[in-house]
Amino acid sequence: MTRTILITGASRGIGRAAAILCGRRGWSVGVNYAGNEQAAMATVTAVEEAGGKSIAIQGDVAIEADVIRMFEATEKAFGPITGVVNNAGIVAPGMKLADMTAERFTRMFAVNVTGAYLVARETARRMGTDRGGKGGSLVNLSSAAARLGSPNEYVDYAGSKGAIDSMTIGLSKELAPVGIRVNAIRPGLIDTDIHASGGAPDRAFRLASMVPLARPGTADEVANAILWLLSDESAYVTGALLDVSGGR
């Protein structure tokens, strides 16, 4: 069955991997990106080569008008949205909380919390059967940091992902009656360039000894879990917090 999926932060890493897997199923994908148009267009090409349809949509999830526009653009191109991957997020250089600035907190929570809530709100407004939608699946990207706390590195990031866990649990109950399943993936140490954006490009490999499976995960391994939650294969799953963390 053809589906229309919107993925935020889909120009790289886990979002890109999920977009390509959607393409392999013949689905249509709205590829949202914040600033790297070249990377986003490369993802669009990869989705189309995999067998799907795709468009790139620039937008900052922390800005309400941008979130609304990315939903509208996806719907205009491909019809009603039936799945959303709430993936866009940022991390900042590792340091202790005592050394963090208020500006860092403001941006971290604007993107990772407010942005995620805005995406979830638009999902509810557009996919809910009570508002004329077809129902579907919302997959939130949390993190193992939500339960580990990321001391001495990313306590702010961990807190932002804790908010995603709470939103997932509450919203799954709120939206179940209107045909929307809501789940979250909690990746662990995954080999993507988010670590470089936090100033530690080798972090996933440096900390691999802490993982029971003794290696970092890959973006594709997380994307496979996302695709399962988007599909009818998980039709009886909602409110789940699924760890993809190698046992850590």
SEVO-956913 format. One line per 3 residues: number of its first residue (from 1); their letters; for each residue x negated, y negated, z of N, C-alpha, C. Coordinates in nm, 3 decimals, decimal comma, m for minus. Layout:
% SEVO-956913
NUM	A	X:Y:Z:X:Y:Z:X:Y:Z ~ ...
END
This chain:
% SEVO-956913
1	MTR	m0,084:0,120:0,000:0,000:0,000:0,000:m0,087:m0,125:0,000 ~ m0,056:m0,219:m0,088:m0,132:m0,342:m0,095:m0,105:m0,427:0,029 ~ m0,211:m0,483:0,084:m0,198:m0,569:0,201:m0,272:m0,701:0,176
4	TIL	m0,230:m0,802:0,247:m0,298:m0,931:0,244:m0,358:m0,957:0,380 ~ m0,490:m0,973:0,384:m0,564:m0,986:0,509:m0,637:m1,120:0,510 ~ m0,633:m1,189:0,621:m0,714:m1,309:0,643:m0,821:m1,275:0,747
7	ITG	m0,946:m1,302:0,712:m1,056:m1,277:0,805:m1,130:m1,408:0,830 ~ m1,133:m1,452:0,954:m1,208:m1,574:0,986:m1,355:m1,539:1,007 ~ m1,442:m1,631:0,969:m1,585:m1,605:0,982:m1,630:m1,487:0,900
10	ASR	m1,587:m1,481:0,773:m1,609:m1,361:0,692:m1,726:m1,374:0,595 ~ m1,806:m1,479:0,607:m1,917:m1,495:0,513:m2,039:m1,412:0,550 ~ m2,041:m1,355:0,671:m2,159:m1,282:0,715:m2,120:m1,177:0,819
13	GIG	m2,214:m1,091:0,848:m2,202:m0,998:0,961:m2,079:m0,910:0,959 ~ m2,015:m0,899:1,074:m1,901:m0,811:1,091:m1,784:m0,854:1,002 ~ m1,759:m0,983:0,993:m1,649:m1,031:0,910:m1,668:m0,994:0,764
16	RAA	m1,789:m1,011:0,714:m1,819:m0,973:0,575:m1,800:m0,823:0,555 ~ m1,852:m0,743:0,647:m1,840:m0,598:0,634:m1,693:m0,556:0,633 ~ m1,612:m0,617:0,717:m1,469:m0,584:0,722:m1,401:m0,624:0,591
19	AIL	m1,438:m0,740:0,537:m1,379:m0,785:0,411:m1,406:m0,687:0,299 ~ m1,528:m0,637:0,291:m1,564:m0,544:0,185:m1,489:m0,411:0,201 ~ m1,474:m0,364:0,324:m1,398:m0,241:0,346:m1,251:m0,260:0,308
22	CGR	m1,196:m0,379:0,334:m1,059:m0,408:0,290:m1,051:m0,401:0,137 ~ m1,154:m0,455:0,071:m1,158:m0,449:m0,074:m1,157:m0,306:m0,126 ~ m1,226:m0,217:m0,058:m1,231:m0,076:m0,101:m1,094:m0,010:m0,093
25	RGW	m1,008:m0,064:m0,010:m0,871:m0,011:m0,001:m0,778:m0,079:m0,101 ~ m0,832:m0,172:m0,179:m0,751:m0,242:m0,277:m0,672:m0,357:m0,219 ~ m0,709:m0,401:m0,100:m0,637:m0,509:m0,035:m0,687:m0,646:m0,083
28	SVG	m0,604:m0,748:m0,061:m0,641:m0,886:m0,092:m0,691:m0,953:0,036 ~ m0,798:m1,030:0,024:m0,865:m1,083:0,143:m0,892:m1,232:0,131 ~ m0,843:m1,308:0,228:m0,883:m1,446:0,245:m1,010:m1,451:0,326
31	VNY	m1,118:m1,502:0,267:m1,249:m1,507:0,331:m1,271:m1,648:0,385 ~ m1,253:m1,666:0,514:m1,278:m1,797:0,574:m1,426:m1,810:0,610 ~ m1,478:m1,932:0,592:m1,615:m1,961:0,632:m1,622:m2,104:0,683
34	AGN	m1,721:m2,131:0,766:m1,735:m2,264:0,825:m1,818:m2,357:0,738 ~ m1,937:m2,309:0,692:m2,025:m2,400:0,621:m2,104:m2,342:0,505 ~ m2,126:m2,210:0,504:m2,212:m2,150:0,404:m2,128:m2,100:0,286
37	EQA	m2,104:m2,190:0,191:m2,020:m2,156:0,076:m2,082:m2,045:m0,009 ~ m2,214:m2,049:m0,025:m2,281:m1,949:m0,107:m2,260:m1,809:m0,050 ~ m2,274:m1,795:0,081:m2,253:m1,666:0,145:m2,108:m1,621:0,133
40	AMA	m2,016:m1,716:0,146:m1,874:m1,682:0,135:m1,840:m1,633:m0,006 ~ m1,896:m1,700:m0,108:m1,869:m1,659:m0,245:m1,932:m1,522:m0,274 ~ m2,044:m1,493:m0,210:m2,104:m1,360:m0,224:m2,013:m1,253:m0,164
43	TVT	m1,949:m1,287:m0,053:m1,853:m1,193:0,007:m1,734:m1,173:m0,085 ~ m1,681:m1,281:m0,143:m1,569:m1,271:m0,237:m1,605:m1,178:m0,352 ~ m1,723:m1,196:m0,407:m1,768:m1,111:m0,518:m1,776:m0,965:m0,475
46	AVE	m1,829:m0,942:m0,355:m1,841:m0,805:m0,305:m1,704:m0,739:m0,284 ~ m1,608:m0,817:m0,235:m1,473:m0,764:m0,216:m1,412:m0,725:m0,351 ~ m1,430:m0,812:m0,449:m1,373:m0,786:m0,582:m1,442:m0,667:m0,648
49	EAG	m1,572:m0,656:m0,632:m1,644:m0,542:m0,688:m1,602:m0,411:m0,621 ~ m1,559:m0,421:m0,494:m1,514:m0,301:m0,421:m1,373:m0,258:m0,461 ~ m1,300:m0,347:m0,531:m1,167:m0,310:m0,578:m1,054:m0,397:m0,528
52	GKS	m1,084:m0,500:m0,449:m0,981:m0,587:m0,397:m0,977:m0,721:m0,467 ~ m0,894:m0,809:m0,415:m0,888:m0,947:m0,462:m0,931:m1,036:m0,346 ~ m0,986:m1,154:m0,376:m1,037:m1,236:m0,268:m1,050:m1,382:m0,309
55	IAI	m1,037:m1,469:m0,211:m1,068:m1,610:m0,226:m1,147:m1,655:m0,103 ~ m1,226:m1,761:m0,120:m1,299:m1,820:m0,007:m1,228:m1,947:0,036 ~ m1,218:m1,967:0,168:m1,149:m2,083:0,223:m1,235:m2,144:0,332
58	QGD	m1,285:m2,265:0,307:m1,364:m2,333:0,409:m1,273:m2,381:0,522 ~ m1,322:m2,373:0,644:m1,244:m2,424:0,756:m1,308:m2,392:0,889 ~ m1,295:m2,486:0,982:m1,344:m2,470:1,119:m1,227:m2,427:1,205
61	VAI	m1,235:m2,310:1,266:m1,121:m2,260:1,343:m1,088:m2,348:1,463 ~ m1,183:m2,432:1,505:m1,156:m2,521:1,618:m1,069:m2,640:1,580 ~ m1,041:m2,655:1,449:m0,959:m2,766:1,399:m0,825:m2,711:1,353
64	EAD	m0,718:m2,754:1,416:m0,585:m2,699:1,389:m0,548:m2,708:1,242 ~ m0,572:m2,822:1,179:m0,534:m2,839:1,038:m0,608:m2,741:0,949 ~ m0,733:m2,712:0,982:m0,810:m2,616:0,903:m0,753:m2,475:0,916
67	VIR	m0,711:m2,438:1,037:m0,653:m2,305:1,057:m0,524:m2,292:0,978 ~ m0,439:m2,392:0,984:m0,314:m2,388:0,909:m0,342:m2,376:0,759 ~ m0,442:m2,453:0,712:m0,475:m2,452:0,570:m0,526:m2,316:0,523
70	MFE	m0,605:m2,247:0,608:m0,656:m2,117:0,564:m0,545:m2,013:0,553 ~ m0,446:m2,022:0,640:m0,331:m1,932:0,628:m0,252:m1,965:0,502 ~ m0,228:m2,095:0,479:m0,150:m2,136:0,362:m0,219:m2,096:0,232
73	ATE	m0,351:m2,113:0,226:m0,424:m2,080:0,104:m0,419:m1,930:0,075 ~ m0,431:m1,850:0,180:m0,426:m1,704:0,162:m0,287:m1,662:0,114 ~ m0,184:m1,718:0,175:m0,047:m1,683:0,136:m0,016:m1,729:m0,007
76	KAF	m0,066:m1,847:m0,043:m0,042:m1,898:m0,178:m0,106:m1,808:m0,283 ~ m0,224:m1,757:m0,251:m0,297:m1,674:m0,347:m0,242:m1,533:m0,356 ~ m0,202:m1,475:m0,242:m0,175:m1,332:m0,239:m0,040:m1,291:m0,179
79	GPI	0,038:m1,387:m0,131:0,166:m1,353:m0,069:0,155:m1,339:0,082 ~ 0,263:m1,293:0,146:0,267:m1,288:0,292:0,151:m1,210:0,353 ~ 0,096:m1,267:0,459:m0,015:m1,203:0,529:0,037:m1,090:0,617
82	TGV	m0,031:m0,976:0,614:0,010:m0,862:0,695:m0,100:m0,816:0,793 ~ m0,215:m0,883:0,787:m0,322:m0,851:0,880:m0,416:m0,967:0,897 ~ m0,461:m0,990:1,020:m0,554:m1,098:1,049:m0,667:m1,044:1,136
85	VNN	m0,791:m1,077:1,097:m0,907:m1,042:1,177:m0,961:m1,172:1,236 ~ m0,943:m1,187:1,367:m0,976:m1,309:1,440:m1,122:m1,301:1,483 ~ m1,211:m1,328:1,387:m1,352:m1,292:1,402:m1,446:m1,410:1,426
88	AGI	m1,412:m1,528:1,378:m1,506:m1,642:1,385:m1,548:m1,668:1,529 ~ m1,678:m1,687:1,548:m1,729:m1,714:1,682:m1,873:m1,760:1,676 ~ m1,918:m1,823:1,781:m2,054:m1,873:1,787:m2,121:m1,829:1,917
91	VAP	m2,253:m1,835:1,916:m2,333:m1,815:2,036:m2,439:m1,925:2,036 ~ m2,494:m1,955:2,150:m2,596:m2,058:2,162:m2,722:m1,997:2,222 ~ m2,834:m2,067:2,218:m2,959:m2,009:2,271:m2,946:m1,958:2,414
94	GMK	m3,008:m1,843:2,439:m2,999:m1,782:2,571:m3,066:m1,867:2,678 ~ m2,995:m1,888:2,789:m3,049:m1,962:2,903:m2,958:m1,941:3,022 ~ m3,005:m1,982:3,139:m2,922:m1,972:3,259:m2,816:m2,082:3,258
97	LAD	m2,705:m2,052:3,325:m2,594:m2,147:3,329:m2,638:m2,283:3,382 ~ m2,728:m2,285:3,479:m2,772:m2,411:3,540:m2,837:m2,504:3,439 ~ m2,884:m2,449:3,328:m2,953:m2,530:3,227:m2,863:m2,567:3,109
100	MTA	m2,739:m2,523:3,108:m2,649:m2,551:2,997:m2,587:m2,689:3,009 ~ m2,558:m2,749:2,894:m2,497:m2,882:2,890:m2,346:m2,873:2,875 ~ m2,279:m2,980:2,911:m2,134:m2,986:2,893:m2,099:m2,980:2,745
103	ERF	m2,184:m3,038:2,660:m2,158:m3,035:2,516:m2,160:m2,892:2,462 ~ m2,251:m2,812:2,517:m2,255:m2,671:2,477:m2,125:m2,601:2,515 ~ m2,078:m2,623:2,638:m1,952:m2,561:2,680:m1,837:m2,603:2,589
106	TRM	m1,832:m2,733:2,559:m1,722:m2,786:2,480:m1,714:m2,717:2,344 ~ m1,828:m2,705:2,276:m1,827:m2,643:2,144:m1,802:m2,492:2,153 ~ m1,863:m2,426:2,252:m1,847:m2,282:2,268:m1,699:m2,246:2,285
109	FAV	m1,631:m2,317:2,375:m1,492:m2,283:2,401:m1,398:m2,335:2,293 ~ m1,438:m2,443:2,225:m1,355:m2,493:2,114:m1,346:m2,389:2,003 ~ m1,458:m2,328:1,968:m1,458:m2,228:1,861:m1,408:m2,093:1,910
112	NVT	m1,466:m2,044:2,018:m1,443:m1,905:2,058:m1,310:m1,883:2,130 ~ m1,258:m1,988:2,195:m1,132:m1,973:2,267:m1,019:m2,049:2,195 ~ m1,031:m2,182:2,188:m0,925:m2,258:2,122:m0,906:m2,211:1,978
115	GAY	m1,017:m2,191:1,906:m1,007:m2,144:1,769:m0,936:m2,011:1,758 ~ m0,972:m1,918:1,844:m0,909:m1,786:1,841:m0,761:m1,793:1,875 ~ m0,727:m1,880:1,970:m0,586:m1,897:2,005:m0,507:m1,961:1,892
118	LVA	m0,566:m2,057:1,822:m0,498:m2,118:1,708:m0,472:m2,015:1,599 ~ m0,570:m1,931:1,571:m0,553:m1,825:1,472:m0,444:m1,728:1,516 ~ m0,444:m1,692:1,643:m0,342:m1,600:1,694:m0,203:m1,665:1,687
121	RET	m0,196:m1,793:1,716:m0,067:m1,863:1,709:m0,012:m1,862:1,567 ~ m0,096:m1,895:1,470:m0,049:m1,894:1,332:m0,011:m1,754:1,286 ~ m0,081:m1,654:1,335:m0,045:m1,516:1,306:0,095:m1,487:1,355
124	ARR	0,124:m1,527:1,479:0,257:m1,504:1,537:0,365:m1,577:1,459 ~ 0,334:m1,697:1,417:0,433:m1,778:1,345:0,464:m1,722:1,207 ~ 0,364:m1,663:1,142:0,380:m1,622:1,003:0,411:m1,473:0,985
127	MGT	0,366:m1,389:1,078:0,387:m1,246:1,062:0,503:m1,193:1,144 ~ 0,548:m1,266:1,245:0,655:m1,217:1,331:0,785:m1,198:1,256 ~ 0,851:m1,085:1,277:0,978:m1,059:1,208:1,087:m1,154:1,254
130	DRG	1,072:m1,214:1,372:1,170:m1,310:1,420:1,161:m1,443:1,345 ~ 1,052:m1,463:1,269:1,032:m1,588:1,196:1,022:m1,564:1,045 ~ 1,072:m1,450:1,001:1,075:m1,421:0,859:0,956:m1,345:0,806
133	GKG	0,862:m1,306:0,895:0,744:m1,233:0,852:0,771:m1,084:0,840 ~ 0,669:m1,012:0,796:0,680:m0,869:0,773:0,620:m0,786:0,886 ~ 0,572:m0,854:0,992:0,498:m0,781:1,095:0,358:m0,752:1,046
136	GSL	0,281:m0,680:1,126:0,145:m0,646:1,085:0,054:m0,628:1,203 ~ m0,074:m0,653:1,181:m0,176:m0,626:1,282:m0,270:m0,745:1,298 ~ m0,292:m0,784:1,422:m0,392:m0,885:1,457:m0,505:m0,815:1,530
139	VNL	m0,627:m0,828:1,476:m0,744:m0,769:1,540:m0,834:m0,881:1,587 ~ m0,849:m0,892:1,718:m0,935:m0,994:1,777:m1,076:m0,938:1,798 ~ m1,176:m1,021:1,777:m1,314:m0,980:1,803:m1,356:m1,036:1,938
142	SSA	m1,364:m0,947:2,036:m1,415:m0,981:2,168:m1,562:m0,942:2,170 ~ m1,611:m0,895:2,282:m1,750:m0,853:2,294:m1,766:m0,772:2,421 ~ m1,863:m0,680:2,420:m1,898:m0,612:2,544:m1,944:m0,711:2,649
145	AAR	m1,986:m0,830:2,606:m2,025:m0,935:2,700:m1,912:m0,972:2,796 ~ m1,787:m0,952:2,753:m1,674:m0,986:2,839:m1,674:m0,907:2,969 ~ m1,727:m0,783:2,964:m1,732:m0,703:3,087:m1,872:m0,694:3,146
148	LGS	m1,975:m0,725:3,066:m2,113:m0,723:3,117:m2,155:m0,858:3,176 ~ m2,095:m0,966:3,127:m2,122:m1,099:3,183:m2,239:m1,175:3,124 ~ m2,330:m1,106:3,056:m2,448:m1,167:2,991:m2,527:m1,261:3,082
151	PNE	m2,565:m1,216:3,202:m2,640:m1,303:3,293:m2,774:m1,345:3,235 ~ m2,813:m1,466:3,266:m2,941:m1,525:3,224:m2,950:m1,555:3,074 ~ m2,844:m1,530:3,002:m2,846:m1,553:2,857:m2,725:m1,632:2,810
154	YVD	m2,608:m1,567:2,820:m2,489:m1,620:2,753:m2,365:m1,611:2,844 ~ m2,375:m1,658:2,966:m2,259:m1,649:3,055:m2,139:m1,725:2,997 ~ m2,168:m1,834:2,926:m2,058:m1,910:2,864:m1,992:m1,830:2,752
157	YAG	m2,073:m1,767:2,669:m2,020:m1,682:2,561:m1,939:m1,566:2,620 ~ m1,992:m1,503:2,724:m1,921:m1,392:2,788:m1,785:m1,437:2,838 ~ m1,780:m1,555:2,899:m1,652:m1,607:2,948:m1,554:m1,633:2,835
160	SKG	m1,605:m1,682:2,723:m1,517:m1,708:2,610:m1,457:m1,578:2,557 ~ m1,532:m1,470:2,563:m1,481:m1,341:2,517:m1,389:m1,277:2,621 ~ m1,410:m1,308:2,748:m1,315:m1,265:2,850:m1,177:m1,322:2,822
163	AID	m1,173:m1,445:2,774:m1,045:m1,507:2,738:m0,977:m1,431:2,624 ~ m1,058:m1,379:2,531:m1,001:m1,301:2,420:m0,939:m1,172:2,471 ~ m1,004:m1,107:2,566:m0,946:m0,986:2,625:m0,810:m1,015:2,688
166	SMT	m0,803:m1,121:2,766:m0,677:m1,155:2,833:m0,568:m1,190:2,733 ~ m0,605:m1,266:2,631:m0,508:m1,302:2,527:m0,456:m1,178:2,456 ~ m0,546:m1,085:2,428:m0,506:m0,962:2,359:m0,404:m0,884:2,439
169	IGL	m0,429:m0,869:2,567:m0,338:m0,792:2,653:m0,201:m0,858:2,660 ~ m0,200:m0,988:2,685:m0,072:m1,058:2,697:0,003:m1,066:2,566 ~ m0,069:m1,100:2,458:m0,004:m1,119:2,330:0,047:m0,988:2,271
172	SKE	m0,020:m0,878:2,304:0,028:m0,749:2,254:0,168:m0,720:2,307 ~ 0,194:m0,759:2,430:0,328:m0,739:2,489:0,428:m0,840:2,433 ~ 0,381:m0,961:2,411:0,468:m1,067:2,361:0,513:m1,043:2,217
175	LAP	0,424:m0,987:2,135:0,452:m0,975:1,993:0,497:m0,835:1,949 ~ 0,489:m0,738:2,039:0,536:m0,603:2,002:0,681:m0,603:1,953 ~ 0,772:m0,679:2,017:0,911:m0,677:1,972:0,933:m0,738:1,834
178	VGI	0,834:m0,814:1,784:0,852:m0,878:1,653:0,758:m0,818:1,548 ~ 0,712:m0,696:1,574:0,644:m0,619:1,471:0,496:m0,645:1,454 ~ 0,434:m0,711:1,550:0,291:m0,739:1,539:0,215:m0,662:1,646
181	RVN	0,120:m0,580:1,602:0,030:m0,514:1,696:m0,092:m0,603:1,719 ~ m0,138:m0,609:1,843:m0,252:m0,695:1,878:m0,354:m0,611:1,955 ~ m0,473:m0,601:1,900:m0,580:m0,525:1,963:m0,711:m0,603:1,955
184	AIR	m0,809:m0,561:2,032:m0,940:m0,626:2,028:m1,050:m0,522:2,015 ~ m1,151:m0,558:1,939:m1,274:m0,480:1,930:m1,378:m0,550:2,018 ~ m1,451:m0,471:2,099:m1,560:m0,527:2,180:m1,693:m0,468:2,132
187	PGL	m1,757:m0,533:2,035:m1,887:m0,483:1,989:m1,992:m0,499:2,098 ~ m2,091:m0,411:2,095:m2,206:m0,424:2,183:m2,321:m0,488:2,107 ~ m2,440:m0,429:2,118:m2,557:m0,481:2,047:m2,548:m0,439:1,900
190	IDT	m2,513:m0,534:1,815:m2,495:m0,506:1,673:m2,601:m0,584:1,595 ~ m2,659:m0,519:1,497:m2,764:m0,580:1,417:m2,704:m0,675:1,314 ~ m2,676:m0,798:1,357:m2,631:m0,904:1,267:m2,712:m1,030:1,297
193	DIH	m2,694:m1,132:1,213:m2,774:m1,253:1,231:m2,719:m1,346:1,338 ~ m2,616:m1,306:1,412:m2,569:m1,389:1,523:m2,679:m1,403:1,629 ~ m2,763:m1,300:1,641:m2,872:m1,308:1,739:m2,972:m1,417:1,701
196	ASG	m2,998:m1,431:1,572:m3,088:m1,536:1,526:m3,031:m1,674:1,556 ~ m2,899:m1,688:1,543:m2,838:m1,817:1,572:m2,847:m1,850:1,721 ~ m2,867:m1,748:1,803:m2,889:m1,769:1,946:m3,036:m1,777:1,982
199	GAP	m3,123:m1,780:1,881:m3,266:m1,797:1,904:m3,342:m1,668:1,930 ~ m3,278:m1,551:1,912:m3,344:m1,423:1,941:m3,313:m1,322:1,832 ~ m3,373:m1,338:1,713:m3,339:m1,251:1,600:m3,365:m1,103:1,625
202	DRA	m3,457:m1,070:1,715:m3,489:m0,929:1,741:m3,413:m0,872:1,861 ~ m3,317:m0,947:1,913:m3,253:m0,910:2,039:m3,188:m0,771:2,034 ~ m3,117:m0,739:1,928:m3,047:m0,611:1,921:m3,144:m0,494:1,932
205	FRL	m3,262:m0,507:1,870:m3,360:m0,398:1,875:m3,439:m0,401:2,006 ~ m3,463:m0,520:2,058:m3,539:m0,534:2,183:m3,465:m0,471:2,300 ~ m3,332:m0,480:2,297:m3,252:m0,429:2,408:m3,194:m0,290:2,381
208	ASM	m3,232:m0,229:2,269:m3,172:m0,101:2,230:m3,192:0,008:2,334 ~ m3,298:m0,002:2,414:m3,323:0,101:2,515:m3,217:0,104:2,623 ~ m3,137:m0,003:2,634:m3,029:m0,009:2,732:m2,902:0,061:2,683
211	VPL	m2,900:0,101:2,557:m2,783:0,161:2,495:m2,794:0,314:2,502 ~ m2,694:0,386:2,554:m2,702:0,531:2,559:m2,732:0,596:2,425 ~ m2,679:0,542:2,315:m2,709:0,597:2,184:m2,846:0,552:2,131
214	ARP	m2,914:0,468:2,208:m3,055:0,432:2,184:m3,082:0,359:2,053 ~ m2,984:0,283:2,006:m3,004:0,203:1,886:m2,898:0,094:1,879 ~ m2,925:m0,012:1,804:m2,819:m0,110:1,779:m2,714:m0,050:1,686
217	GTA	m2,596:m0,107:1,690:m2,493:m0,069:1,594:m2,506:m0,151:1,467 ~ m2,429:m0,113:1,366:m2,428:m0,187:1,241:m2,294:m0,258:1,222 ~ m2,296:m0,360:1,137:m2,172:m0,432:1,107:m2,069:m0,337:1,047
220	DEV	m2,112:m0,243:0,965:m2,018:m0,148:0,905:m1,950:m0,060:1,010 ~ m2,023:m0,024:1,114:m1,964:0,060:1,219:m1,854:m0,014:1,294 ~ m1,872:m0,142:1,315:m1,766:m0,223:1,376:m1,652:m0,241:1,278
223	ANA	m1,686:m0,267:1,152:m1,583:m0,289:1,050:m1,493:m0,167:1,032 ~ m1,549:m0,047:1,045:m1,467:0,074:1,035:m1,359:0,076:1,143 ~ m1,394:0,031:1,263:m1,295:0,024:1,371:m1,190:m0,082:1,342
226	ILW	m1,233:m0,194:1,287:m1,139:m0,300:1,249:m1,039:m0,248:1,146 ~ m1,091:m0,179:1,044:m1,003:m0,127:0,939:m0,902:m0,028:0,994 ~ m0,945:0,053:1,091:m0,850:0,147:1,153:m0,737:0,072:1,222
229	LLS	m0,771:m0,035:1,292:m0,668:m0,112:1,363:m0,579:m0,191:1,268 ~ m0,630:m0,227:1,152:m0,547:m0,295:1,052:m0,451:m0,198:0,984 ~ m0,486:m0,072:0,979:m0,412:0,026:0,899:m0,300:0,093:0,977
232	DES	m0,215:0,165:0,904:m0,106:0,239:0,967:m0,156:0,360:1,046 ~ m0,283:0,394:1,029:m0,339:0,505:1,105:m0,340:0,477:1,255 ~ m0,331:0,349:1,292:m0,327:0,311:1,434:m0,191:0,256:1,473
235	AYV	m0,087:0,305:1,409:0,047:0,247:1,423:0,101:0,247:1,567 ~ 0,049:0,335:1,652:0,098:0,341:1,791:m0,001:0,276:1,888 ~ m0,093:0,197:1,836:m0,196:0,135:1,919:m0,172:m0,016:1,926
238	TGA	m0,148:m0,067:2,045:m0,143:m0,211:2,066:m0,186:m0,241:2,209 ~ m0,249:m0,356:2,227:m0,300:m0,392:2,359:m0,430:m0,323:2,396 ~ m0,495:m0,258:2,298:m0,618:m0,184:2,326:m0,740:m0,276:2,319
241	LLD	m0,837:m0,250:2,406:m0,968:m0,314:2,401:m1,066:m0,203:2,367 ~ m1,106:m0,199:2,240:m1,184:m0,086:2,190:m1,332:m0,121:2,188 ~ m1,409:m0,053:2,273:m1,554:m0,076:2,278:m1,622:m0,004:2,162
244	VSG	m1,700:m0,079:2,087:m1,786:m0,022:1,983:m1,927:m0,064:2,022 ~ m1,982:0,007:2,119:m2,100:m0,042:2,190:m2,206:0,065:2,217 ~ m2,193:0,180:2,154:m2,293:0,284:2,172:m2,298:0,340:2,312
247	GR	m2,191:0,320:2,389:m2,185:0,371:2,525:m2,230:0,273:2,631 ~ m2,276:0,155:2,591:m2,325:0,056:2,688:m2,207:m0,012:2,759
END
